[in-house]
């Protein structure tokens, strides 16, 4: 997925719910491209106040990926072409109830 497409989809999806899962069905070919996409997802989430909480990626294609990217847990997506990014936006109403 091109960076521009990723950001457009994320911008639309993040406005819809407190919990957003973004699925990429064509994982990058190379680990360096994957790392760039993971970094963009992390930074985009921070800019939009939507914390990246979990990443799923194909371990069979990227066996050297650790179990975490920065502080974000990484799991196997189970599909060679699929990446999933899970974002969570704080609920402002929950913060006011304390």
C-alpha positions in Angstrom: 0.0 0.0 0.0 1.4 3.4 -1.0 2.0 5.8 1.8 -0.6 8.3 0.5 -3.2 5.6 0.3 -2.4 4.4 3.8 -2.8 7.9 5.2 -6.1 8.6 3.4 -7.6 5.4 4.6 -6.4 6.0 8.1 -7.7 9.5 8.2 -11.2 8.3 7.1 -11.3 5.3 9.4 -10.0 7.0 12.6 -12.9 9.4 12.7 -15.4 6.6 12.8 -14.8 4.8 16.1 -12.7 4.6 19.3 -11.3 1.3 18.0 -10.0 1.1 14.5 -8.5 -1.8 12.7 -6.8 -1.0 9.4 -6.0 -4.1 7.2 -3.4 -4.0 4.4 -3.9 -6.9 2.0 -0.6 -6.5 0.1 2.2 -6.5 2.6 5.4 -4.9 1.5 8.0 -7.1 -0.3 11.0 -6.2 1.8 11.5 -5.8 5.5 12.8 -2.2 5.0 9.5 -1.2 3.4 7.6 -2.9 6.2 9.5 -1.0 8.8 8.7 2.3 7.0 5.0 1.4 6.9 5.1 0.4 10.6 6.8 3.7 11.5 4.2 5.7 9.4 1.4 3.9 11.2 2.8 4.7 14.6 3.5 8.3 13.8 0.1 8.8 12.1 -1.6 7.4 15.1 0.2 9.7 17.4 -0.7 12.8 15.3 -4.3 11.8 15.3 -4.4 10.9 19.1 -5.1 7.3 18.2 -2.6 5.0 19.8 -1.3 2.0 17.8 -2.0 -0.8 20.2 -1.3 -4.0 18.2 0.2 -5.0 14.9 -0.4 -8.3 13.0 2.0 -9.2 10.2 3.0 -12.4 8.3 5.8 -14.0 10.4 6.4 -16.5 7.6 7.5 -13.6 5.3 9.2 -11.6 8.1 10.6 -14.1 10.6 13.1 -11.7 12.0 10.5 -9.2 13.3 10.6 -9.0 17.0 7.5 -9.4 19.2 7.3 -5.7 19.6 7.8 -2.6 17.4 8.8 0.1 19.9 6.2 -0.6 22.6 3.5 -2.1 20.3 3.0 -5.9 20.4 3.4 -7.8 17.2 1.5 -11.0 16.4 1.3 -13.3 13.4 -1.5 -12.3 10.9 -1.6 -15.9 9.6 -1.7 -14.7 6.0 1.4 -14.0 3.8 -0.1 -10.8 2.4 -1.9 -9.3 5.3 -0.9 -6.6 7.8 -3.3 -5.3 10.4 -3.0 -2.2 12.5 -5.1 -1.8 15.6 -5.6 1.8 16.9 -7.4 3.0 20.0 -8.6 6.6 20.5 -9.2 7.7 24.1 -12.8 8.2 25.0 -13.1 11.8 26.4 -16.4 10.9 28.2 -14.6 8.1 30.1 -11.9 10.6 31.3 -14.6 13.0 32.7 -16.2 10.3 34.9 -13.3 10.2 37.3 
